[in-house]
Every structure is written in structure tokens, then in C-alpha cells.
Amino acid sequence: MIEDAATQEETPVGSPLPSRSLLSVAGLVAGATLLSKGMGFIRQALIAAVYGSGPEYSAFGVAYILPGFLLILLGGINGPFHSAIVSILKKRRDPALEDPARWLESISTLVGCLLLLVTLGLWWGAEWVVRLNAPGASPEVHALAATQLRIMAPLALLSGLIGIGFGALNAAEHYALPALSPLISSLAVIAVLLAFGWTGIPSLIAWGIVIGAVAQWLAQVPLQIRLGLGRPRLRFEWGSPQVRAVGLLMLPAVISSGMIHINVYVDMFFASFVPGDRTIGNLGYAQLLVQTPLGILSNMVLVPFMPLYAQLAGDVSLWPELRQRIRQGLMITAILTLPLSMLLVALAEPIVQVAYQRGRFTPEVTQEVAALLMAYGVGMSCYLLRDVLVRIFYALEDGATPLRISALAIGLNALLDFLFLRAFGGPGIALATAGVNVLALIGLGIQLHRRLGGIPWLEMGRSLLPLLGITTLAGGLSAWLWIQLRTVAVLGSPFLTTLIWAGLAAGLGLGLFTVGALFLRIPEMDWVAAQIRDRSGRLMGKLSRGRS
């Protein structure tokens, strides 16, 4: 994977204009992320077969809240560490910044010292942490979770180092390795489960994740060194202007993004009071089915757009173009997420059947997870649209606005969890998440409109409203076709029956959505279609010349 990343065109970190087209970057990132997410899906299917839905997997869900939160928040692509590093490197104008290795090493040292304290705190206070995370869970879950939390405590330290490194690599326009990085983690978990899954030891997943995180960090080090982006060594120049600039942007961004992920803790807190010790694990299964396509789409949109937003935001004279690029990013996000949201709602049951229903994962559990998946699917588009707006504020070096809105969202999420759990049971927690994302999206949109002196919201709304109608119609027809065909057995195999008929229903829905979206003549849809036709024509031309 390092060799693959190294074959990319090397661009100076501070170059003022992107050297690669948005579509080429998005295609590269999408392909790499698809591979990583596909392996992540295989990993989760294997976990479902080994552990099913019960105390063991629920205990892992409780233990993983904080380590996983840190790994996603600090070590993930488009996380605050990643975004802050990209923003500062892309905006640099001072010749002293031509060698970023010294201040990147200083940031890594500072962050490493702070996160080492967090690691020790997680290990020492494991029992207290798991009881705080899930006070309503059984003593068996608490004991299993405490053991796994101690194993995963080093993720706190590793997450910061991974995030800083990936931010530096993306600023240097090296995208493949960060996008493929989760593949390493998934392979580690799969290897551990294949080797020892027959033992049923509950802590196997935790060990696999720690091994994978170590491998993720080690994989990026050689490329960072070769690009002059720092080495894994201690440097204590914490007072440099560059370190302060990154810190001023990173600190509120971490707190803001942290508050977004605190909602996961809030959901887990309320889920622990549902009898049976299953809802916690079921939430994890449903979230993966949502986060897998969201992760791919997020990287497709945010990775190529984030450096561009950072460059345009640094010069007020370029804000008219920034506003148009914001519209482009938001519309592309909506066009990509709406059909997926439609499929998750219309075909939740067959999706869960194909993904998980084997081994200890029973049809009863399938029904429970499918209900959660439908609820998450409703708010899928708003989740990613909100994420795009948050990253635009980071590009403007404004972490305070997302911080304020995220703080309000936590209180609202707790209130909606309490009300919706009483009204709808477990799916109410997912519906509460969707409601919070909608309101946070509205709040961020209003503030961005004021900050930039106008965003073409009405123009986007006129395009999105008919698109929502087409999405609803396509989803309804997909669900109707699945209901009509699901009892028609194929070769006597329940798996093939579900896979074939659900695939046919999904194809119908996606086809109707595509035709309808093209009919509406949305500029972003036409642009994407034109780019695809152009690149397809070039590819066919190369193939023809090769044959001749």
C-alpha cells in the first residue's frame, strides 16, 4: 500500500492550486475506500457469525465507545486533526513553512504526551468508564467490557498519531494510503477471528483492533519520511507559530467533533436500559450498514473538496467561487446519498439478512436490526450534509460555531432519546439521531449564510424538492417489488432468494432515481454525467489505440 501511494504525482504541500481534478481525486479515494469498507463489511459479517447479538458483542460495543470515538475523531480521515493539518499546510505563505517536518514533529510530540495520559486514564478507570457508559447493562456485560477497554486503551495514543500523519499526506495530495488505511484494521480483526474465533473468547475483537491500529500507524511512517513530513521522534518546539496556529484550529474542532460523537454515548446510555442486553449490539450492526456507504461518500466529497475550500476561504476575493463550490459539494452530496437512503429504508430487512443472518445471528435479530436500519436511513443524507458544512467552517478557521451547535445538539439528542425510546422502543434512538442531524444542519446553514454573505439555498431547494419526490417514489416501488417477490424461492436457497429479488428491487429503485435526476437537469448531475462520459470516451480511445 505504501508503494501504491508513492506512485501518485508528488505535489508541493503548499501549492496554491490543486494539481489533480476533483473527479480524479474522488475516483481514487472512492475506489480505495470501497475496498476498505468492503473488507470492513466482511469483518462485521464474521463478527456477527461468531458472536451474534448478545452479551459478548454488546460488551464490546460498550468498551469501544471511547477508544472508537478517539480513533474516528482523531485518527479518521476528515476528522479535526486531519482537517486542521490540511488547512494550515494548504494556506501556508511564510517561507519558514517550506519545511513542515519540524512543526509536524512538535505537534505529534505534544499530542502524543496528552493522549498518553488519556491512555493511562482509560486503563486505570476501565470499570468506572463502562458503568458510566451503560449503567443499565448487566454485571456480565460490565465485566466483559472493562477487560476489553483495558486492551483497547492504547488506541487513544495511536489515533492522534494516525490522524496527524494522514492530514499531512492528504495535504501533499497522497490520498490512497489514508483511504486504504481502514483495510489494515479490518484485516487484523479478520485474521484474529479466523485463527481463534472457534474459542469464543470475547476479547478477540479488541485485540484485533489494537493490532490493526498499530499497523495503520506504521504503514504511513515511511511515506511521511520520504516526503519530508516528519519522523517518529520527540521534538518540543511547542511555541512555534505553526504549532500555535494548528492548536488554535484543532482544539475547538476536536471539542466540536467530540460533541458530535458524544451523541453516540448518549444513545448507548439509553440503549443500555432496554431489557435483554441486545439493543447495544444491534445499534452497532445497524450503524455499520449506514456508515459503510457514508464513509465511502464522505471521502469522495470531503477529501477532494476540503483542500479546495481551505484555499478559497483564505482569500475574501475568492469567496464568490467558494460559495459556488459549497453549492457544488452540497448538491453532489445530496445526489449521492438520497438513493442510498432510499434503499436502506425500503429494503432494510433483506439487506440485514444478506449481511448478517448466519451462525448465531437469528431471524429474530434480523427484524430488530432492520427496524433500526430503517430509522438511521431516514437521516442519512442530513448526516453527511451536516459534515460538509462543519468542514467548511474548519476551512474558515472557525471551530467555535460548530462547537456551539454541537453543544446544543447533545442536549436535544438526550431529550429526543428519552421521548422516542418510550414511544418507539429501540428504533426511537435512531430516529432521535436523524432529528438532531436535521436541526444541526439547519443551524449550521444559517450561520454559514451569515458568515459568507449569502449561500444559494433557495436555488438548491428548488432542485432538491423534486429530487426528494423522485426518491420517495423510487423507494416505494422498490419496497413493493420486494414484497411481491420475496416468497418466490430461487433454487430452494433462502440466501439466493433474498439476494436476487432484493438486488432486482434495488436496481429498479436506482434506475428510476437516475432517470428522474437526469430529467430534472440539475447542473451537478449533468456535470458528473459529462465527466463520466468524457473519461469513458478517453478510456475507450486508449483501448482502441492499444488494439490497433
C-alpha positions as CSV (number, residue, x, y, z in Angstrom):
1,M,0.0,0.0,0.0
2,I,2.9,2.3,0.6
3,E,4.2,1.6,-2.9
4,D,0.8,2.3,-4.3
5,A,0.6,5.7,-2.6
6,A,4.1,6.5,-3.7
7,T,3.2,6.2,-7.3
8,Q,1.0,9.3,-7.1
9,E,2.2,12.6,-8.6
10,E,4.2,14.4,-5.9
11,T,2.9,17.9,-5.5
12,P,4.4,20.5,-3.2
13,V,2.4,20.7,0.0
14,G,1.8,24.4,-0.3
15,S,0.9,24.7,-4.0
16,P,-1.8,27.3,-4.4
17,L,-4.0,25.3,-6.8
18,P,-5.0,21.6,-6.9
19,S,-2.8,19.7,-9.4
20,R,-5.4,16.9,-9.8
21,S,-9.1,17.3,-10.8
22,L,-11.8,16.8,-8.2
23,L,-13.2,13.9,-10.2
24,S,-9.8,12.0,-10.4
25,V,-9.2,12.5,-6.6
26,A,-12.8,11.5,-5.8
27,G,-12.4,8.4,-8.0
28,L,-9.2,7.4,-6.5
29,V,-10.5,7.9,-2.9
30,A,-13.8,6.2,-3.7
31,G,-12.0,3.1,-5.1
32,A,-9.6,2.8,-2.2
33,T,-12.4,3.5,0.4
34,L,-14.7,1.0,-1.3
35,L,-12.1,-1.7,-0.9
36,S,-11.5,-0.8,2.7
37,K,-15.2,-0.6,3.5
38,G,-15.9,-3.9,1.7
39,M,-13.3,-5.6,3.9
40,G,-14.9,-3.9,6.9
41,F,-18.2,-5.4,5.9
42,I,-16.7,-8.8,5.7
43,R,-15.2,-8.2,9.2
44,Q,-18.5,-7.3,10.6
45,A,-20.3,-10.3,9.0
46,L,-17.7,-12.6,10.6
47,I,-18.2,-10.9,14.0
48,A,-22.0,-11.5,13.6
49,A,-21.5,-15.1,12.8
50,V,-19.1,-15.7,15.7
51,Y,-20.8,-13.6,18.4
52,G,-24.4,-13.0,17.2
53,S,-26.3,-10.4,19.3
54,G,-25.8,-11.0,23.0
55,P,-23.6,-10.0,26.0
56,E,-20.3,-10.6,24.3
57,Y,-20.8,-8.2,21.4
58,S,-22.8,-5.7,23.5
59,A,-19.9,-5.6,25.9
60,F,-17.5,-4.8,23.0
61,G,-19.9,-2.0,22.0
62,V,-19.7,-0.5,25.5
63,A,-15.9,-0.9,25.7
64,Y,-15.4,0.6,22.2
65,I,-17.3,3.8,22.8
66,L,-14.3,5.9,24.0
67,P,-11.4,4.2,22.1
68,G,-13.5,4.1,18.9
69,F,-14.6,7.7,19.5
70,L,-11.0,8.7,19.7
71,L,-9.9,6.6,16.7
72,I,-12.7,8.1,14.5
73,L,-12.4,11.7,15.9
74,L,-8.6,12.0,15.9
75,G,-7.4,9.3,13.6
76,G,-10.1,9.3,10.9
77,I,-9.9,11.0,7.5
78,N,-11.9,14.3,7.7
79,G,-11.5,14.3,11.5
80,P,-10.4,17.5,13.2
81,F,-6.7,16.6,13.3
82,H,-6.8,15.7,9.6
83,S,-8.7,18.9,8.7
84,A,-6.6,21.2,10.8
85,I,-3.3,19.9,9.3
86,V,-4.7,20.1,5.7
87,S,-6.0,23.6,6.3
88,I,-2.7,25.0,7.7
89,L,-0.5,23.3,5.2
90,K,-2.6,24.4,2.2
91,K,-2.7,28.0,3.3
92,R,0.9,28.5,4.2
93,R,2.6,31.5,2.7
94,D,5.5,32.0,5.1
95,P,8.8,30.6,3.6
96,A,9.6,29.3,7.1
97,L,6.8,26.7,6.5
98,E,8.6,25.3,3.4
99,D,10.0,22.6,5.7
100,P,7.0,21.4,7.8
101,A,8.8,18.4,9.3
102,R,9.9,20.3,12.5
103,W,6.5,21.6,13.5
104,L,4.7,18.4,12.5
105,E,7.1,16.5,14.8
106,S,6.4,19.1,17.5
107,I,2.6,18.7,17.1
108,S,3.0,14.9,17.2
109,T,5.0,15.1,20.4
110,L,2.6,17.4,22.1
111,V,-0.5,15.4,21.1
112,G,1.3,12.1,22.0
113,C,2.1,13.3,25.5
114,L,-1.5,14.4,26.1
115,L,-3.0,11.2,24.7
116,L,-0.6,9.0,26.6
117,L,-2.3,10.4,29.8
118,V,-5.7,9.6,28.3
119,T,-4.5,6.0,27.6
120,L,-3.4,5.6,31.2
121,G,-6.6,7.0,32.4
122,L,-8.7,4.6,30.3
123,W,-6.7,1.7,31.6
124,W,-6.9,2.7,35.3
125,G,-10.6,3.7,35.3
126,A,-12.0,1.0,33.0
127,E,-14.6,-0.3,35.4
128,W,-15.9,3.2,36.2
129,V,-16.0,4.1,32.5
130,V,-18.1,1.2,31.4
131,R,-20.6,1.6,34.2
132,L,-20.9,5.3,33.2
133,N,-21.3,4.3,29.5
134,A,-24.0,1.7,30.1
135,P,-25.5,1.9,33.6
136,G,-28.4,-0.2,32.7
137,A,-26.4,-3.2,31.3
138,S,-26.0,-6.4,33.3
139,P,-23.0,-7.2,35.5
140,E,-21.8,-9.7,32.9
141,V,-21.6,-7.0,30.3
142,H,-19.8,-4.6,32.6
143,A,-17.1,-7.2,33.5
144,L,-16.5,-8.2,29.9
145,A,-16.5,-4.5,28.7
146,A,-13.9,-3.5,31.4
147,T,-11.5,-6.2,30.2
148,Q,-11.8,-5.1,26.6
149,L,-11.5,-1.4,27.4
150,R,-8.1,-2.0,29.0
151,I,-6.9,-3.9,25.9
152,M,-8.0,-1.0,23.6
153,A,-6.8,1.8,25.8
154,P,-3.7,2.4,23.5
155,L,-6.0,3.4,20.7
156,A,-6.1,6.9,22.3
157,L,-2.4,7.4,21.7
158,L,-2.4,5.7,18.3
159,S,-5.4,7.7,17.0
160,G,-3.7,11.1,17.3
161,L,-0.5,9.9,15.5
162,I,-2.6,8.4,12.7
163,G,-4.7,11.5,12.2
164,I,-1.8,13.9,12.1
165,G,0.1,11.7,9.6
166,F,-2.9,11.3,7.3
167,G,-3.6,15.1,7.3
168,A,0.0,15.7,6.2
169,L,-0.2,13.1,3.5
170,N,-3.5,14.4,2.1
171,A,-2.1,18.0,2.1
172,A,0.7,16.6,-0.1
173,E,-2.0,15.1,-2.4
174,H,-1.3,11.5,-1.4
175,Y,-4.8,10.0,-1.0
176,A,-4.6,6.3,-1.5
177,L,-2.8,5.3,1.8
178,P,-5.2,7.2,4.1
179,A,-8.2,5.8,2.2
180,L,-6.9,2.3,2.3
181,S,-5.8,2.5,6.0
182,P,-9.0,1.0,7.5
183,L,-8.4,-2.0,5.3
184,I,-5.4,-2.8,7.5
185,S,-7.5,-2.7,10.7
186,S,-10.2,-4.9,9.2
187,L,-7.6,-7.5,8.0
188,A,-6.2,-7.6,11.5
189,V,-9.6,-8.4,13.1
190,I,-10.4,-10.9,10.4
191,A,-7.1,-12.7,10.9
192,V,-7.6,-12.9,14.7
193,L,-11.2,-14.2,14.3
194,L,-10.3,-16.8,11.7
195,A,-7.4,-18.0,13.8
196,F,-9.1,-18.0,17.3
197,G,-12.8,-17.4,16.7
198,W,-13.6,-21.1,17.4
199,T,-12.6,-20.4,21.0
200,G,-15.4,-17.9,21.6
201,I,-13.0,-15.6,23.7
202,P,-14.9,-12.3,24.0
203,S,-11.8,-10.1,23.8
204,L,-10.7,-11.3,20.3
205,I,-12.2,-8.3,18.5
206,A,-10.4,-5.9,20.9
207,W,-7.0,-7.5,20.3
208,G,-7.6,-7.4,16.5
209,I,-8.4,-3.7,16.5
210,V,-5.3,-2.8,18.6
211,I,-3.1,-4.8,16.3
212,G,-4.7,-3.1,13.3
213,A,-4.2,0.4,14.7
214,V,-0.5,-0.2,15.3
215,A,-0.2,-1.4,11.7
216,Q,-2.1,1.7,10.4
217,W,0.4,4.0,12.1
218,L,3.5,2.0,11.0
219,A,2.3,1.9,7.4
220,Q,2.2,5.7,7.0
221,V,5.7,6.4,8.6
222,P,7.9,5.6,5.6
223,L,5.9,7.7,3.2
224,Q,5.9,10.7,5.6
225,I,9.7,10.4,6.0
226,R,10.2,10.3,2.2
227,L,8.0,13.4,1.7
228,G,9.8,15.4,4.4
229,L,6.7,15.4,6.6
230,G,8.4,14.4,9.8
231,R,9.8,11.3,11.6
232,P,8.5,9.5,14.7
233,R,10.8,11.3,17.1
234,L,10.3,13.7,20.1
235,R,10.5,17.5,19.4
236,F,9.4,20.1,22.0
237,E,9.2,23.3,19.9
238,W,5.6,23.9,21.1
239,G,5.8,27.6,21.0
240,S,6.3,28.0,17.2
241,P,3.7,30.0,15.3
242,Q,2.8,26.9,13.2
243,V,2.1,24.8,16.3
244,R,0.0,27.5,17.8
245,A,-2.0,28.0,14.6
246,V,-2.8,24.3,14.3
247,G,-3.6,24.2,18.0
248,L,-6.0,27.2,17.8
249,L,-7.9,25.5,15.0
250,M,-7.6,21.9,16.3
251,L,-8.7,22.4,19.9
252,P,-12.2,23.8,19.1
253,A,-12.5,21.4,16.2
254,V,-11.8,18.4,18.5
255,I,-14.2,19.6,21.1
256,S,-16.9,20.3,18.4
257,S,-16.5,16.9,16.7
258,G,-16.2,15.3,20.1
259,M,-19.6,16.7,21.0
260,I,-21.0,15.1,17.8
261,H,-19.6,11.8,18.9
262,I,-20.9,12.2,22.4
263,N,-24.3,11.6,20.9
264,V,-23.1,8.0,20.4
265,Y,-22.5,7.8,24.1
266,V,-25.9,9.3,24.8
267,D,-27.6,6.7,22.5
268,M,-25.7,3.9,24.2
269,F,-26.7,5.2,27.7
270,F,-30.4,5.0,26.8
271,A,-30.0,1.7,24.9
272,S,-28.5,0.0,28.0
273,F,-31.8,0.3,29.7
274,V,-33.6,-1.8,27.1
275,P,-34.0,-5.3,28.6
276,G,-32.0,-8.2,27.1
277,D,-28.5,-6.7,26.5
278,R,-29.1,-6.8,22.8
279,T,-30.0,-3.3,21.7
280,I,-26.5,-2.0,22.3
281,G,-25.1,-4.6,19.9
282,N,-27.9,-4.2,17.4
283,L,-27.2,-0.5,17.2
284,G,-23.6,-1.3,16.2
285,Y,-24.7,-3.7,13.5
286,A,-27.2,-1.2,12.0
287,Q,-24.7,1.7,12.3
288,L,-22.1,-0.2,10.3
289,L,-24.6,-0.7,7.4
290,V,-25.1,3.0,7.4
291,Q,-21.5,4.1,8.0
292,T,-20.1,1.9,5.3
293,P,-21.6,3.8,2.3
294,L,-21.4,7.0,4.3
295,G,-17.7,6.6,4.7
296,I,-17.2,6.0,1.0
297,L,-19.3,9.0,0.1
298,S,-17.7,11.2,2.8
299,N,-14.2,10.5,1.4
300,M,-15.4,11.1,-2.1
301,V,-16.7,14.5,-1.3
302,L,-14.7,15.8,1.6
303,V,-11.2,14.6,0.7
304,P,-11.0,16.4,-2.7
305,F,-13.2,19.4,-1.6
306,M,-11.5,20.1,1.8
307,P,-8.2,21.4,0.4
308,L,-10.1,23.5,-2.2
309,Y,-12.3,25.0,0.5
310,A,-9.2,25.8,2.6
311,Q,-7.5,27.6,-0.3
312,L,-10.6,29.6,-1.3
313,A,-11.5,30.5,2.3
314,G,-8.1,32.2,2.8
315,D,-8.8,35.0,0.3
316,V,-12.0,37.1,0.6
317,S,-11.8,38.0,-3.1
318,L,-12.3,34.2,-3.9
319,W,-15.4,33.9,-1.7
320,P,-17.8,34.1,-4.7
321,E,-16.1,30.9,-6.1
322,L,-16.2,29.4,-2.6
323,R,-20.0,29.9,-2.4
324,Q,-20.4,28.1,-5.8
325,R,-18.1,25.3,-4.7
326,I,-20.1,24.9,-1.5
327,R,-23.3,24.5,-3.6
328,Q,-21.4,22.0,-5.7
329,G,-20.3,20.0,-2.7
330,L,-23.7,20.0,-1.1
331,M,-25.6,19.1,-4.2
332,I,-23.2,16.3,-5.1
333,T,-23.6,15.0,-1.5
334,A,-27.4,15.0,-1.8
335,I,-27.4,13.3,-5.2
336,L,-25.2,10.6,-3.9
337,T,-26.8,10.0,-0.5
338,L,-30.5,10.2,-1.3
339,P,-30.7,6.9,-3.4
340,L,-28.7,5.1,-0.7
341,S,-31.0,6.4,2.0
342,M,-34.0,5.2,-0.1
343,L,-32.6,1.7,-0.3
344,L,-31.8,1.5,3.4
345,V,-35.4,2.4,4.2
346,A,-37.2,0.4,1.5
347,L,-35.0,-2.8,1.7
348,A,-33.8,-2.8,5.3
349,E,-34.9,-6.4,6.0
350,P,-33.2,-8.1,3.0
351,I,-30.1,-6.0,3.5
352,V,-29.7,-7.2,7.1
353,Q,-30.5,-10.8,6.0
354,V,-27.8,-10.9,3.4
355,A,-25.3,-9.0,5.5
356,Y,-25.6,-10.8,8.8
357,Q,-28.2,-13.7,9.1
358,R,-26.0,-16.7,9.7
359,G,-24.4,-18.5,12.6
360,R,-25.6,-17.0,15.9
361,F,-27.4,-14.1,14.1
362,T,-31.0,-15.3,14.0
363,P,-34.1,-14.1,12.1
364,E,-35.4,-12.5,15.2
365,V,-32.3,-10.4,15.5
366,T,-32.6,-9.5,11.8
367,Q,-36.0,-8.0,12.4
368,E,-34.7,-5.9,15.3
369,V,-31.6,-4.6,13.3
370,A,-33.8,-3.9,10.2
371,A,-36.0,-1.6,12.2
372,L,-33.0,0.3,13.4
373,L,-31.6,0.5,9.9
374,M,-34.7,2.0,8.5
375,A,-34.7,4.7,11.2
376,Y,-31.0,5.5,10.5
377,G,-31.6,5.6,6.8
378,V,-34.2,8.4,7.2
379,G,-31.5,10.8,8.4
380,M,-28.5,9.5,6.3
381,S,-28.4,12.5,3.9
382,C,-28.6,15.1,6.6
383,Y,-25.7,13.4,8.5
384,L,-23.3,13.8,5.6
385,L,-24.6,17.3,4.6
386,R,-24.0,18.5,8.1
387,D,-20.5,17.0,8.0
388,V,-19.7,19.0,4.8
389,L,-20.9,22.3,6.5
390,V,-18.7,21.5,9.6
391,R,-15.6,21.1,7.4
392,I,-16.4,24.4,5.6
393,F,-16.3,26.1,9.0
394,Y,-12.9,24.5,9.7
395,A,-11.6,25.8,6.3
396,L,-12.7,29.2,7.5
397,E,-10.7,28.5,10.7
398,D,-13.9,28.8,12.7
399,G,-14.3,26.0,15.1
400,A,-16.5,28.0,17.6
401,T,-19.7,27.9,15.5
402,P,-19.8,24.1,15.1
403,L,-18.9,23.8,18.8
404,R,-21.9,25.9,19.9
405,I,-24.3,24.0,17.7
406,S,-22.9,20.6,18.7
407,A,-23.3,21.5,22.4
408,L,-27.0,22.3,21.8
409,A,-27.3,19.1,19.8
410,I,-26.2,16.9,22.7
411,G,-29.0,18.2,25.0
412,L,-31.5,17.8,22.2
413,N,-30.4,14.3,21.5
414,A,-30.8,13.3,25.1
415,L,-34.3,14.7,25.2
416,L,-35.3,13.0,21.9
417,D,-33.8,9.7,23.0
418,F,-35.8,9.8,26.2
419,L,-39.1,10.7,24.4
420,F,-38.6,8.5,21.3
421,L,-37.4,5.4,23.2
422,R,-40.7,5.5,25.2
423,A,-42.7,5.9,22.1
424,F,-40.9,3.7,19.5
425,G,-38.6,1.4,21.5
426,G,-35.1,0.8,20.2
427,P,-35.7,2.4,16.7
428,G,-36.6,5.6,18.6
429,I,-32.9,6.1,19.4
430,A,-32.1,6.1,15.7
431,L,-35.0,8.4,14.9
432,A,-33.7,10.8,17.5
433,T,-30.3,10.9,15.8
434,A,-32.0,11.7,12.5
435,G,-33.9,14.6,14.1
436,V,-30.8,16.0,15.7
437,N,-28.9,15.9,12.4
438,V,-31.7,17.8,10.6
439,L,-31.7,20.6,13.2
440,A,-27.9,20.8,13.3
441,L,-27.8,21.1,9.5
442,I,-30.3,24.0,9.6
443,G,-28.4,25.8,12.3
444,L,-25.0,25.4,10.5
445,G,-26.6,26.6,7.2
446,I,-28.0,29.8,8.8
447,Q,-24.6,30.6,10.4
448,L,-22.7,29.9,7.1
449,H,-25.1,32.1,5.2
450,R,-24.4,35.0,7.5
451,R,-20.6,34.4,7.5
452,L,-20.2,34.3,3.7
453,G,-22.8,36.9,2.8
454,G,-25.3,34.5,1.2
455,I,-25.5,30.9,0.1
456,P,-27.9,29.9,-2.8
457,W,-30.2,27.9,-0.5
458,L,-33.4,28.7,-2.4
459,E,-31.8,27.7,-5.7
460,M,-30.6,24.4,-4.1
461,G,-34.0,23.9,-2.6
462,R,-35.8,24.2,-5.9
463,S,-33.6,21.3,-7.2
464,L,-33.8,19.2,-4.1
465,L,-37.6,19.2,-3.5
466,P,-38.5,17.3,-6.8
467,L,-35.4,15.1,-6.2
468,L,-36.9,14.1,-2.8
469,G,-40.2,13.3,-4.6
470,I,-38.4,11.1,-7.1
471,T,-36.5,9.4,-4.2
472,T,-39.8,8.6,-2.4
473,L,-41.4,7.2,-5.5
474,A,-38.4,5.0,-6.3
475,G,-38.2,3.7,-2.8
476,G,-41.9,2.9,-2.7
477,L,-41.7,0.9,-5.9
478,S,-38.6,-0.9,-4.7
479,A,-40.3,-2.0,-1.5
480,W,-43.4,-3.1,-3.4
481,L,-41.4,-5.2,-5.8
482,W,-39.5,-6.9,-2.9
483,I,-42.8,-7.7,-1.1
484,Q,-44.2,-9.3,-4.2
485,L,-41.2,-11.5,-5.0
486,R,-39.7,-12.4,-1.6
487,T,-41.8,-15.6,-1.3
488,V,-40.8,-16.9,-4.7
489,A,-37.9,-19.3,-3.8
490,V,-34.8,-19.5,-6.0
491,L,-33.2,-22.9,-6.2
492,G,-34.5,-23.6,-2.7
493,S,-32.0,-21.3,-1.1
494,P,-33.2,-18.5,1.2
495,F,-29.9,-16.6,0.7
496,L,-30.1,-16.7,-3.1
497,T,-33.8,-15.8,-2.9
498,T,-33.2,-12.7,-0.8
499,L,-30.1,-11.7,-2.7
500,I,-31.6,-11.9,-6.2
501,W,-35.0,-10.4,-5.5
502,A,-33.6,-7.6,-3.3
503,G,-31.0,-6.9,-5.9
504,L,-33.7,-6.6,-8.6
505,A,-35.8,-4.3,-6.4
506,A,-32.7,-2.2,-5.7
507,G,-31.9,-2.0,-9.4
508,L,-35.4,-0.8,-10.1
509,G,-35.2,1.9,-7.5
510,L,-31.8,3.1,-8.5
511,G,-32.7,3.1,-12.2
512,L,-35.8,5.2,-11.5
513,F,-33.9,7.7,-9.4
514,T,-31.2,8.1,-12.0
515,V,-33.6,8.7,-14.8
516,G,-35.6,11.2,-12.7
517,A,-32.5,13.0,-11.6
518,L,-31.2,13.4,-15.2
519,F,-34.6,14.6,-16.3
520,L,-34.5,17.4,-13.7
521,R,-31.3,18.7,-15.4
522,I,-29.6,19.5,-12.1
523,P,-26.2,21.1,-13.0
524,E,-24.2,18.9,-10.7
525,M,-25.9,15.8,-12.0
526,D,-25.2,16.9,-15.6
527,W,-21.6,17.7,-14.7
528,V,-20.9,14.3,-13.1
529,A,-22.5,12.6,-16.1
530,A,-20.5,14.6,-18.5
531,Q,-17.2,13.9,-16.6
532,I,-18.0,10.2,-16.6
533,R,-18.8,10.2,-20.4
534,D,-15.6,12.1,-21.1
535,R,-13.4,9.8,-19.1
536,S,-15.2,6.7,-20.5
537,G,-14.5,8.0,-24.0
538,R,-10.9,8.6,-23.2
539,L,-10.6,5.1,-21.8
540,M,-12.2,3.5,-24.9
541,G,-10.0,5.6,-27.1
542,K,-6.9,4.3,-25.4
543,L,-8.2,0.7,-25.6
544,S,-8.8,1.1,-29.4
545,R,-5.4,2.6,-30.0
546,G,-3.9,-0.3,-28.0
547,R,-5.6,-2.9,-30.1
548,S,-4.6,-1.2,-33.3
